[in-house]
Amino acid sequence: MKTPAKIPGIVRLLGQGLTFRIPNAANEVFVTFDDGPIPLLTPWILDCLDDFGAKASFFLVGDNVLRYPELVARILNSGHKIGNHTHNHISGFKTKVADYLKNTESCQDALGHSLPAGYSRIFRPPYGQISPRQAYLLKKQGYQIIMWDVLSKDYDPSVPPEACIANVLDNIESGSIIVMHDNLKAEKNIKDSLPSILSGIRQKGFGFGLL
């Protein structure tokens, strides 16, 4: 079964307590990038966001955070938001609860070297895979668990950039959380679609919110 670009309402109902959309009076959407930071692509994304005066939220993998702290600093200094995406990009469905929590905290420890005191904790489960128990315990630790309602599918090499653009622009509404990727698999689609996506969001009258 193919994953839809627009997450069905029934999925949001089943995932109560998880954040799929953020309704707001400012008519903003929320652009997010998973899996970074990595050399070359992360700086390109930041330059592109700057070109359009756009802000975004980056869910970072702890192992990459430790490898490229200068990129973490650049994301923060550019006025974007940073969140936790586990330390090793692990699946909640394939990982024991205790191991999942430990891996998530390892990522938070890596981020702690860069984040200011009191920085809000946001978390996105890799692949969107998280068990109710994992979610419950992470929320007890103060995390807001951020899912999405619009999926660009930029990670899929069989999806052309034109389709990635349409997946986003045909499905967004005020409050939408949009998932894109900051990884090598998505690099071509990102570079061929992100400028059009950001331009299209502006043309539709939406602003860019931070989580």
Phi, psi and omega in degrees: 000127181284143176285127181288152176291326178254118184291126182297151180301327181297326178295319179294324178293320180291333181262044180300137183096348175258151184260113178257331179217160177230086178304139182205154181278349183273001180059047181255150167245167188235105179275130180229152178231131179255151162095343183284195357272154175222152179299156177072301185285314180302313177300323178296316179299315181297320177297318181295315177301318180297322180301327183258005182061033185256148173249153182212167177245134185246119175265111192258146175273128186304321180298321177290326178301315180292327180286324190229062182298332179294330177286323175299315179298320181293320177302311181295315183294339178274000175088018179265170181259149180238138176226174186265134180230034187068167184278329185230022178055059185259156178273130176295332181286341184249007187233136177299151185304311183298320180292324180294315179296321179295319180294320178296318181291329175298320176296316181296324176297319178296318179293331185301337179289340185249331188277141177291159179301138178081006180297132185295144182266114173241145186221137171236126178287130175306139182066003186070019187257111179209139180275159177304322180293316178300315181297316181301314183289324177293321178294325176297332178275002174098010179274139164266125185266114187259118174260227179193164171238354177226126184244121182288332185065028179294342181285348186261110182299340180278352178263116182289158181302327178299324178288324176299317179299312181295321179304323180278303190291334179279350188238348184286150170215168180305129181095354181297143171252121187253130179259126168231176188230141179248067179215168187294327180297327183266359191305311183297313180297321179299310184293331181268353184236329189301315179301319179292324178295312180296318177297317181295323177299316177298315183296331177279359175088013180267151170261175182251114180262162174249143182288000000 
